[in-house]
Amino acid sequence: MSAHVPPELTGLWRREVITTPAGYRDETTAVLWLQTRSWYADIRIKADRPKREGAAGFADYTDAELIQMAAVQGFAGELTATGNVCLWRRDLDYQPPNDTADQATFAVKDGVMIEDGIHSEYQEIWRQEAPGATPLSAYSLASEAKGLLVIAGDYFLEIRDRATPLAPAESLTAYVTEALATGKRNAAIAALSMRICHGKISGSARTVTLSSYPWLEGADLGPVDPAEWTLIDRDVAAPATP
């Protein structure tokens, strides 16, 4: 597959701040974007996202905490760059479907990227944490389930879609709030059940450092299973099989 993005955009990026002309400013949300030559994945977790000690799933959280957790954002797909304009195609999205294109102008200098929205007014400032990372690779789930795994050097970001597609809604927070208000707690949990995990690779271990499933943070996902994942892009030849 040919590259869709310039080399300076690949690797791991951490957002430092987002601002809008209306005065909104956020420096506390943990936002990570992992980019290969074509494929990307992104996770955004607010600082006040609840995390219960000893929890093993959404069932261990209160209704109010589930509503807070619905503010998580994460998406993945292909990125194309034309001139100084990026278009992030969202094949997977934690939030409900949105017809507005995720498109912005960008400028990169000394490992800092300034992103200015085209279809909505915002500016994000990103800092590159893993420049020149290699290998750059991307995998899709081999089963009928939708999922994407991207790897840049020692970092990974994996997204597995929820079992049932999310119905249109103003936001996931609105959807979960309404489901809980009408006694549909299982539906609320199903809507939250897109698993997004970011972390570090060391040998065969993949340790989760940030996740839409907070109980997985600190866990080891183990090596990538070639029977589960299909390689769809790689910047260097895969090592020969002994």
Disulfide bonds with the S-S distance in Angstrom:
none
